[in-house]
Amino acid sequence: MMSCGGCCPDRPIVTDEVCQNWEFSCGGNAPEVVWEADENIIKPFGTVTVLVENSCGEVKIYVNEGEVATLTEGQSFSKTFNHLKKVSIECLTPSNSTADTPSVLGSCCGKLCMTVHYKKC
């Protein structure tokens, strides 16, 4: 690693607070991205909190493409990650639903709250 001998200060760490509502159709084909890091930020890390306010069945939470939690209506998940690239949510249909019972299908919704720390180029 190259060093400037202490002549240049490190880039400051920036903190962003992210809070947004999300809503998706149940039974989608793939997880929906709710947050993704910009390409010009360095080493984002922080805390991800997801609250499920309404659901058709299970709601899967993914961070950096990996599944980190499975929630149902009224549950929440919170964890601090040392590396953040992307947060996605997948709303599943109940295992007992069929094409003949579309009323079971619908949407799920909730909140995403994040505290993200990073350095910016």
C-alpha positions in Angstrom: 0.0 0.0 0.0 1.4 3.4 -1.0 1.7 6.0 1.7 2.1 9.8 1.5 4.0 9.9 4.7 1.1 11.5 6.5 1.0 14.6 4.3 -2.6 14.1 3.2 -5.5 13.5 5.6 -7.8 10.6 5.1 -11.1 11.2 3.4 -13.7 11.9 6.1 -16.4 9.3 6.8 -19.8 10.5 5.7 -23.0 9.3 7.3 -26.4 9.1 5.6 -29.8 8.2 7.1 -32.1 6.4 4.7 -35.7 5.9 5.5 -38.2 4.9 2.9 -41.5 3.1 2.5 -41.6 0.0 0.2 -44.5 -1.9 -1.4 -44.3 -4.9 -3.8 -46.7 -7.4 -5.3 -46.7 -10.8 -3.6 -45.4 -13.7 -5.6 -42.9 -11.7 -7.7 -40.3 -13.6 -9.7 -37.3 -12.1 -8.0 -36.3 -9.9 -5.1 -36.9 -6.2 -5.6 -33.9 -3.8 -4.9 -34.9 -1.2 -2.3 -31.4 0.3 -1.9 -28.1 0.1 -3.8 -24.8 1.8 -3.1 -23.6 4.4 -5.5 -20.4 3.5 -7.5 -18.5 6.5 -6.2 -18.6 5.6 -2.5 -15.9 3.7 -0.7 -16.5 0.8 1.7 -20.1 1.5 2.8 -21.1 -0.1 6.1 -23.9 0.4 8.6 -27.2 -0.8 10.1 -30.1 -2.1 8.0 -33.6 -2.2 9.6 -36.6 -3.6 7.8 -40.2 -3.6 9.2 -43.0 -5.6 7.5 -46.3 -3.8 8.0 -48.4 -6.0 5.8 -47.7 -9.3 4.0 -49.3 -12.1 2.0 -47.0 -14.6 3.5 -43.3 -14.7 4.2 -41.0 -11.7 3.3 -37.4 -12.5 2.5 -34.7 -9.9 3.2 -31.4 -10.0 1.2 -28.3 -8.0 1.8 -25.5 -8.1 -0.9 -27.4 -11.0 -2.7 -27.5 -13.2 0.5 -30.7 -14.0 2.4 -30.4 -12.6 5.9 -33.9 -12.9 7.3 -37.4 -14.3 6.6 -40.2 -12.2 8.3 -44.0 -12.1 8.5 -46.4 -9.3 9.0 -45.6 -7.3 12.1 -42.0 -8.5 12.4 -38.8 -6.5 12.0 -35.1 -7.2 11.3 -32.1 -5.1 12.2 -28.4 -5.9 11.8 -25.1 -4.0 11.3 -23.1 -5.0 8.3 -19.4 -4.2 7.7 -19.9 -4.1 4.0 -23.1 -2.9 2.2 -23.8 -3.1 -1.6 -27.5 -3.7 -1.9 -30.7 -4.5 0.0 -33.5 -6.4 -1.6 -37.0 -7.7 -0.5 -39.0 -10.5 -1.9 -42.7 -10.9 -1.0 -43.8 -14.5 -1.2 -47.3 -15.9 -1.6 -48.6 -18.3 1.0 -48.0 -22.0 0.2 -51.7 -22.7 0.2 -52.6 -20.0 -2.4 -53.4 -21.0 -6.0 -54.2 -19.3 -9.2 -57.9 -19.8 -8.4 -57.6 -17.7 -5.2 -56.2 -14.4 -6.5 -57.7 -12.5 -3.5 -54.9 -14.1 -1.4 -52.4 -12.5 -3.7 -51.9 -8.8 -3.3 -49.1 -6.7 -1.9 -46.8 -6.4 1.0 -45.4 -3.2 2.4 -43.2 -1.8 5.1 -40.3 0.4 5.9 -36.5 0.4 5.3 -34.4 2.4 7.6 -30.6 2.5 7.3 -27.6 4.3 8.7 -24.8 4.1 6.2 -21.3 5.2 6.7 -18.8 5.6 3.9 -16.0 7.6 2.3 -16.6 9.4 -1.0 -14.3 9.8 -4.0 
